[in-house]
Amino acid sequence: MVEVFVTNVQRVAAAKEIVALLLRNFPESKINFDLEDRDRVLRVEGNDFHPGKIMMLVTENGFECQVMEE
């Protein structure tokens, strides 16, 4: 399963912190940011993660995060 999220993360340091946080919760997932994209895309790939939990973890850390509409 692959899910793509729109965020407002702008700094590389913040993106690294969020990726580390998400990997602690979803260690079997592949997680990365594309901060060059205008939507500051967060991409999560794996079999055992929940989009709602990802959005909750990111927003609890002060950032916006929504599933990207296709």
C-alpha positions in Angstrom: 0.0 0.0 0.0 1.2 3.5 -0.8 -0.3 6.7 0.6 0.7 10.2 -0.3 0.1 13.2 2.1 0.2 16.9 1.5 2.0 18.7 4.4 3.4 22.1 5.2 6.8 20.8 6.3 9.5 23.1 4.9 12.8 22.4 6.6 14.9 19.3 6.1 15.5 19.0 9.8 11.8 18.9 10.6 11.2 16.3 7.8 14.0 14.1 9.2 12.4 14.3 12.7 9.0 13.3 11.4 10.4 10.4 9.3 12.2 9.1 12.4 9.0 9.4 14.5 6.9 7.6 11.9 9.5 4.9 11.5 9.4 4.2 15.2 5.6 3.7 14.9 5.7 1.9 11.5 9.2 0.3 11.3 8.4 -1.9 8.3 7.4 1.1 6.1 9.4 3.1 3.6 8.8 6.8 4.4 10.2 9.9 2.7 9.5 13.6 2.0 9.7 15.5 -1.3 10.2 19.1 0.0 10.8 20.3 -3.6 7.2 19.5 -4.5 4.8 22.5 -3.9 2.7 20.2 -1.7 5.6 19.2 0.5 4.7 15.5 -0.1 5.1 12.8 2.5 5.1 9.4 0.9 4.5 6.2 3.0 4.8 2.7 1.5 4.2 -0.5 3.5 1.7 -3.1 4.5 1.1 -2.2 8.1 0.3 1.5 8.6 -2.8 3.6 9.1 -3.2 6.9 7.3 -5.2 8.4 10.2 -2.4 7.6 12.7 0.2 9.2 10.3 -1.9 12.3 10.0 -2.4 12.4 13.8 1.4 12.0 14.5 2.4 14.7 12.1 -0.3 17.2 13.3 0.7 16.5 16.9 4.1 17.7 16.0 2.8 21.1 14.7 2.4 20.4 11.0 -0.5 20.1 8.6 -1.0 16.7 7.0 -3.8 15.5 4.8 -4.2 12.6 2.3 -3.5 13.8 -1.2 -6.6 13.7 -3.3 -6.0 12.0 -6.7 
